[in-house]
Every structure is written in C-alpha cells, then in structure tokens.
Amino acid sequence: MNPNLDKIDEAVLALLYFTSFTEGKGEFAVTRAWKSHDWKPLNPLYDRGCIFDPKNKYKSVVLTKEGQHKGEELFQRLFWD
C-alpha cells in the first residue's frame, strides 16, 4: 500500500482547523489546536507555513492565518455535505 501523504496532510490540517480555538484578543489573538495528531503530518504542515513550529513544550500548535484559511477550505471540501 502506498498512501498519498499530501492527502493525509490535508485531512490533518482540516481536522486541526475543526478542533481549533482562539486564545487572546485583538492583535494578540492566536488560533490554536491540540497536538493530538501524529508528528509525521505536522512537520510538513510546518514546512508549508500552515502552522508554527510544533516542536515545543506546549500541548497545542498555533495555526498561521494561511493555515486557518486553507484548513477551513479543506474541512468544507472533505467533510461538509
């Protein structure tokens, strides 16, 4: 079996978006999601600029503005009827 890793990365980003929450207010607001996914797709999402560096002590990862927008698009395309 040879899975399409790009599709897996997209599904993980869509799920990160779905489970995300906003922390802070105004210009200090950030969108976070829990790091409950395997590291394999998180590293490529970091390389693509969708999330900030996942290698930290926190249990959540911060989505970039681009990651938020792309995650929303992917969530709607993959999981919305």
matplotlib code that plots the C-alpha trace (Angstrom):
import matplotlib.pyplot as plt

x = [0.0, 1.3, -0.8, -1.0, 0.8, -0.3, -4.0, -3.2, -1.6, -4.6, -7.0, -4.9, -4.9, -8.7, -9.1, -6.8, -9.0, -12.1, -10.8, -9.2, -9.9, -9.0, -6.9, -6.3, -8.0, -7.4, -3.9, -2.8, -5.3, -4.0, -5.8, -4.6, -5.4, -4.4, -1.4, -3.2, -2.1, 1.0, 4.1, 4.6, 1.9, 2.6, 6.2, 5.1, 2.4, 5.0, 7.2, 4.3, 3.7, 0.3, 1.3, 4.0, 6.8, 5.1, 8.3, 7.7, 6.6, 3.0, 0.2, -1.2, 0.0, -0.7, -2.2, -1.0, -3.5, -2.8, -3.3, -6.6, -7.9, -6.6, -7.8, -11.3, -11.4, -10.2, -12.6, -15.5, -14.3, -13.5, -16.2, -19.1, -22.2]
y = [0.0, 3.4, 6.2, 9.7, 11.6, 15.0, 14.0, 12.8, 16.2, 18.0, 15.9, 16.6, 20.3, 20.2, 18.4, 20.9, 23.7, 21.9, 21.5, 24.9, 27.6, 31.3, 32.5, 36.1, 39.2, 41.7, 41.8, 39.3, 36.6, 33.3, 30.2, 27.0, 23.3, 20.4, 18.4, 15.1, 14.0, 12.1, 14.1, 12.9, 15.2, 18.1, 18.6, 19.1, 21.5, 23.5, 23.4, 24.7, 27.6, 26.3, 26.0, 27.5, 25.2, 22.2, 21.2, 22.9, 22.1, 23.1, 20.7, 22.8, 24.2, 27.6, 27.9, 30.6, 32.8, 30.8, 27.6, 28.8, 29.7, 26.6, 24.4, 25.9, 25.3, 21.7, 21.0, 22.1, 20.2, 17.0, 16.8, 19.1, 17.8]
z = [0.0, -0.9, 0.7, -0.7, 2.1, 0.7, 1.2, 4.7, 5.5, 4.1, 6.2, 9.3, 8.6, 8.1, 11.4, 13.2, 11.9, 13.0, 16.6, 16.8, 19.3, 19.6, 22.5, 23.4, 21.9, 19.2, 17.7, 20.3, 19.3, 18.0, 16.8, 18.4, 18.0, 20.2, 19.0, 19.2, 15.7, 14.7, 14.1, 10.5, 9.0, 11.5, 10.2, 6.5, 7.6, 9.4, 6.3, 4.2, 6.6, 7.8, 11.5, 13.6, 14.9, 16.5, 18.4, 21.7, 25.2, 24.6, 24.0, 21.2, 18.0, 16.5, 13.1, 10.8, 9.0, 5.8, 7.7, 9.1, 5.7, 4.0, 6.9, 6.6, 2.8, 3.2, 6.0, 3.9, 0.8, 2.7, 5.4, 4.5, 2.7]

ax = plt.figure().add_subplot(projection="3d")
ax.plot(x, y, z, "-o")
ax.set_aspect("equal")
plt.show()
